[in-house]
């Protein structure tokens, strides 16, 4: 017996069909990207900023607990808030992963908040060849912990230097030798090393970045650019990503405004970086790591980490990026 289609059923069927069509259209337009977030926003690296002068209009600073130590409460807060926002993965500092071993490790947080650990930021001494072997061995010890918890990528952070007196040509050969040896050691244990150029370090400028990435052994060392750091360092981040796209295996998605807060960085969409152009290039690219939203912490941040991460999520959703339910 054929059911009769009355007016109410017909209207409901049409509505469901339109909704399905709308969802299908959205899915067809959504970017093929899974976005993670680094944990740096939840780390307090210094004392609180001084209070603004009387009558200042600046928003009150958000107090931060913890510091550059493995604070279990702060790390759990990071997992909880990013997991709740629907990000797909997390990057921590190497010292956080090491330090948490004295507090039961990271497995309970990964399981509880269903947020995978994807990568760790750290690296060996790139400048002093007399410390190369010891420094690489130390890094491999925490890299094995990263692998233990399911991580895939080491974001290789260069040494900090006094830029006013630093001579890149004097150190280039040592930087390359250490990167190649470290990258090979990471490959041997099943991880991918991605160089992360950074302001205030031995690899900051466009010239330094290109000189290293064009000479390093890319069988073992890939590129993990920070587009906010590139902008701050005077480079065009879109062009740099484009030029090295075949070896980009990890990426820090960061915006830069040059303001007072967050060391000059800012929530996504509020700065100078052409983020949509970078997303267009990365869209659908299969990588060892993940696109990681990042916003550096600083004394006197005007927003909580969760709020700035929520702003980033809302901005990315407008760029057709989807998040976990």
C-alpha positions as CSV (number, residue, x, y, z in Angstrom):
1,X,0.0,0.0,0.0
2,X,1.5,3.4,-1.0
3,X,1.5,6.0,1.7
4,X,-0.3,9.2,0.8
5,X,1.9,12.3,0.7
6,X,-0.1,14.9,2.6
7,X,0.9,18.6,2.7
8,X,2.7,18.4,6.0
9,X,4.8,15.4,4.9
10,X,5.5,17.0,1.6
11,X,6.7,20.2,3.3
12,X,8.9,18.2,5.7
13,X,10.4,16.2,2.9
14,X,11.2,19.4,0.9
15,X,12.8,21.0,4.0
16,X,14.9,17.9,4.7
17,X,16.0,17.8,1.1
18,X,17.0,21.4,1.1
19,X,18.9,21.0,4.3
20,X,20.7,17.9,2.9
21,X,21.5,19.9,-0.2
22,X,22.9,22.8,1.8
23,X,25.0,20.5,3.9
24,X,26.3,18.7,0.8
25,X,27.2,22.1,-0.8
26,X,29.0,23.2,2.4
27,X,31.0,19.9,2.5
28,X,31.9,20.3,-1.1
29,X,33.3,23.7,-0.4
30,X,35.0,22.9,2.9
31,X,38.8,22.9,2.9
32,X,40.6,19.6,3.2
33,X,42.5,20.6,6.3
34,X,42.7,19.4,9.9
35,X,43.8,22.2,12.1
36,X,45.7,21.9,15.4
37,X,47.0,24.4,17.9
38,X,50.3,24.8,19.8
39,X,50.4,25.1,23.6
40,X,52.6,28.2,23.8
41,X,49.6,30.4,24.5
42,X,49.0,28.7,27.8
43,X,52.6,29.1,29.0
44,X,53.7,32.1,31.1
45,X,57.3,32.9,30.3
46,X,57.8,35.9,32.6
47,X,56.4,38.2,35.3
48,X,53.1,40.0,34.8
49,X,53.3,43.2,32.9
50,X,53.1,46.5,34.9
51,X,49.6,47.9,35.4
52,X,48.6,50.6,32.8
53,X,48.9,54.2,33.9
54,X,45.8,55.8,35.5
55,X,43.2,56.5,33.0
56,X,44.6,54.2,30.3
57,X,42.0,52.5,28.1
58,X,43.9,49.3,27.6
59,X,41.9,46.2,28.7
60,X,43.1,44.6,31.9
61,X,45.7,41.9,31.5
62,X,44.6,38.3,32.0
63,X,46.8,36.8,34.8
64,X,48.5,33.5,33.8
65,X,49.6,30.8,36.1
66,X,52.5,28.4,35.6
67,X,55.7,29.1,33.7
68,X,58.4,27.4,31.6
69,X,58.0,24.2,33.6
70,X,55.9,21.1,33.1
71,X,52.9,22.3,35.1
72,X,50.3,19.5,35.0
73,X,47.4,21.8,35.7
74,X,48.3,24.2,32.9
75,X,48.9,21.4,30.5
76,X,45.6,19.8,31.3
77,X,43.9,23.2,30.8
78,X,45.5,23.3,27.4
79,X,44.2,19.9,26.5
80,X,40.7,20.6,27.9
81,X,40.2,23.9,26.2
82,X,41.6,23.0,22.8
83,X,39.8,19.6,22.8
84,X,36.6,21.4,23.7
85,X,37.0,23.8,20.8
86,X,37.4,20.9,18.3
87,X,41.0,21.3,17.3
88,X,42.5,18.1,15.8
89,X,45.9,18.1,17.5
90,X,48.4,19.7,19.9
91,X,52.0,20.7,19.8
92,X,53.9,21.0,23.1
93,X,57.4,22.0,24.0
94,X,59.9,19.2,24.5
95,X,60.5,20.2,28.1
96,X,56.8,19.9,28.8
97,X,56.7,16.3,27.4
98,X,59.8,15.4,29.4
99,X,58.6,17.0,32.6
100,X,55.2,15.3,32.5
101,X,56.9,12.0,32.9
102,X,57.2,12.7,36.6
103,X,53.5,13.4,36.7
104,X,52.1,10.2,35.1
105,X,52.9,11.2,31.5
106,X,50.6,12.7,28.8
107,X,48.5,9.6,28.0
108,X,45.7,10.3,30.5
109,X,45.2,13.8,29.0
110,X,45.3,12.6,25.4
111,X,42.7,9.9,26.2
112,X,40.5,12.1,28.4
113,X,40.2,15.0,26.0
114,X,40.5,13.0,22.7
115,X,43.2,15.4,21.5
116,X,46.3,13.8,19.9
117,X,49.8,15.0,20.5
118,X,51.1,15.7,17.0
119,X,54.5,17.5,17.5
120,X,57.0,18.9,19.9
121,X,59.1,22.1,19.6
122,X,62.8,21.9,20.5
123,X,66.1,21.1,18.9
124,X,69.8,20.6,19.3
125,X,72.6,23.2,19.5
126,X,73.1,24.1,15.9
127,X,76.1,26.4,16.4
128,X,78.7,24.5,18.5
129,X,80.1,21.4,16.9
130,X,81.8,20.3,20.1
131,X,78.3,19.9,21.6
132,X,76.7,18.3,18.6
133,X,76.7,14.6,19.6
134,X,75.6,15.3,23.2
135,X,72.9,17.7,22.1
136,X,71.5,15.4,19.5
137,X,71.4,12.5,21.9
138,X,69.5,14.6,24.5
139,X,67.0,15.6,21.8
140,X,66.5,12.0,20.7
141,X,65.6,11.1,24.3
142,X,62.6,13.4,24.3
143,X,61.8,12.6,20.7
144,X,61.3,9.0,21.7
145,X,58.8,10.2,24.3
146,X,57.0,12.2,21.6
147,X,56.8,9.0,19.5
148,X,55.6,7.0,22.6
149,X,52.6,9.3,22.8
150,X,51.8,9.1,19.1
151,X,53.6,12.2,17.9
152,X,54.9,12.5,14.4
153,X,56.9,15.7,14.0
154,X,59.7,17.5,15.7
155,X,59.5,21.2,15.1
156,X,63.2,22.1,15.1
157,X,63.7,25.5,16.8
158,X,67.1,27.2,16.1
159,X,69.3,28.6,18.8
160,X,68.7,32.1,20.1
161,X,71.5,34.6,19.2
162,X,72.4,38.2,19.7
163,X,71.4,39.3,16.2
164,X,73.4,42.6,16.3
165,X,76.7,40.6,16.4
166,X,75.7,37.3,14.8
167,X,77.4,36.2,11.6
168,X,75.4,33.7,9.7
169,X,78.2,32.8,7.2
170,X,80.5,31.8,10.0
171,X,78.0,29.3,11.3
172,X,76.2,28.1,8.2
173,X,78.3,24.9,7.8
174,X,77.8,23.8,11.4
175,X,74.1,24.5,11.2
176,X,73.7,22.4,8.1
177,X,75.9,19.5,9.6
178,X,73.9,19.4,12.8
179,X,70.5,19.6,11.0
180,X,71.4,16.8,8.7
181,X,72.6,14.6,11.5
182,X,69.7,15.3,13.7
183,X,67.2,14.9,10.9
184,X,68.7,11.5,10.0
185,X,68.5,10.4,13.7
186,X,64.8,11.4,13.8
187,X,64.1,9.5,10.6
188,X,65.8,6.5,12.0
189,X,63.2,6.4,14.9
190,X,60.2,7.1,12.6
191,X,59.8,10.8,13.2
192,X,60.0,13.8,10.8
193,X,62.1,16.8,11.6
194,X,60.9,20.2,10.3
195,X,63.0,23.3,10.5
196,X,61.1,26.2,12.0
197,X,62.8,29.6,11.3
198,X,62.4,32.0,14.1
199,X,63.1,35.6,14.9
200,X,65.9,36.2,17.3
201,X,67.7,33.0,16.4
202,X,70.5,31.8,14.1
203,X,67.9,31.3,11.3
204,X,65.7,34.4,11.1
205,X,65.9,36.3,7.8
206,X,64.7,35.4,4.4
207,X,68.3,35.0,3.2
208,X,69.2,32.7,6.1
209,X,66.0,30.6,5.6
210,X,66.6,30.1,1.9
211,X,70.3,29.4,2.4
212,X,69.6,26.6,4.8
213,X,66.6,25.1,3.1
214,X,68.3,25.1,-0.3
215,X,71.4,23.3,1.1
216,X,70.1,21.0,3.8
217,X,69.5,17.3,3.0
218,X,65.7,17.3,2.5
219,X,65.5,13.5,2.7
220,X,65.9,14.0,6.4
221,X,65.0,17.7,7.1
222,X,61.7,19.1,6.0
223,X,60.3,22.7,6.4
224,X,57.9,23.7,9.1
225,X,57.5,27.5,8.6
226,X,56.0,29.9,11.0
227,X,54.2,32.5,8.8
228,X,53.8,35.0,11.6
229,X,57.5,34.8,12.4
230,X,58.2,35.3,8.6
231,X,56.1,38.4,8.5
232,X,57.7,39.8,11.7
233,X,61.2,39.0,10.3
234,X,60.5,41.0,7.1
235,X,59.8,38.1,4.7
236,X,56.7,37.6,2.5
237,X,55.3,34.4,4.1
238,X,53.1,33.6,1.1
239,X,56.2,33.6,-1.2
240,X,58.3,31.5,1.2
241,X,55.6,28.9,1.6
242,X,55.1,28.8,-2.1
243,X,58.8,28.4,-2.9
244,X,59.3,25.5,-0.5
245,X,55.8,23.9,-0.7
246,X,57.0,20.5,-1.8
247,X,58.9,20.1,1.5
248,X,56.5,21.8,3.9
249,X,55.5,19.1,6.2
250,X,54.3,21.1,9.2
251,X,53.2,24.8,9.6
252,X,52.5,27.3,12.3
253,X,49.5,29.5,11.3
254,X,50.1,32.8,13.0
255,X,49.2,36.4,12.4
256,X,51.2,39.5,13.1
257,X,50.1,43.1,13.7
258,X,53.1,44.7,15.4
259,X,51.1,45.6,18.4
260,X,52.1,45.6,22.1
261,X,50.5,42.3,23.1
262,X,51.6,38.7,22.3
263,X,55.1,39.9,21.2
264,X,53.5,41.7,18.3
265,X,51.4,38.8,17.1
266,X,47.6,38.7,17.3
267,X,44.6,36.4,16.9
268,X,44.1,35.1,13.4
269,X,42.5,37.6,11.0
270,X,43.5,40.7,13.0
271,X,47.0,41.2,11.5
272,X,49.0,41.6,8.3
273,X,49.5,38.0,7.2
274,X,47.7,36.8,4.1
275,X,46.3,33.7,5.8
276,X,43.8,32.8,3.1
277,X,46.6,32.6,0.5
278,X,48.6,30.2,2.7
279,X,45.5,28.1,3.3
280,X,44.9,27.9,-0.4
281,X,48.4,26.4,-0.9
282,X,48.2,24.0,2.0
283,X,44.6,22.9,1.3
284,X,44.5,19.2,0.7
285,X,48.3,18.7,1.0
286,X,49.2,15.5,2.9
287,X,51.8,16.3,5.5
288,X,53.7,14.4,8.3
289,X,52.5,17.0,10.7
290,X,49.6,19.5,10.8
291,X,48.7,23.1,10.4
292,X,49.0,24.5,13.9
293,X,47.4,27.7,15.0
294,X,49.8,29.6,17.2
295,X,49.7,32.8,19.3
296,X,52.7,33.5,21.5
297,X,52.1,34.2,25.1
298,X,53.4,37.4,26.7
299,X,53.1,39.2,30.0
300,X,49.8,41.0,30.2
301,X,47.8,39.2,27.5
302,X,44.5,41.0,27.1
303,X,42.6,37.7,26.4
304,X,42.6,34.3,27.9
305,X,44.2,31.6,25.7
306,X,40.8,29.9,25.3
307,X,39.3,33.2,24.0
308,X,42.1,33.8,21.5
309,X,41.8,30.2,20.3
310,X,38.0,30.6,19.9
311,X,38.6,33.7,17.8
312,X,41.0,31.7,15.6
313,X,38.5,29.0,15.2
314,X,35.7,31.4,14.2
315,X,38.0,33.1,11.7
316,X,39.0,29.7,10.2
317,X,35.4,28.6,9.9
318,X,34.8,31.7,7.8
319,X,37.7,30.4,5.6
320,X,35.8,27.1,5.1
321,X,37.8,25.1,7.7
322,X,35.8,22.6,9.7
323,X,36.5,21.4,13.2
324,X,35.6,18.3,15.3
325,X,32.0,18.2,16.4
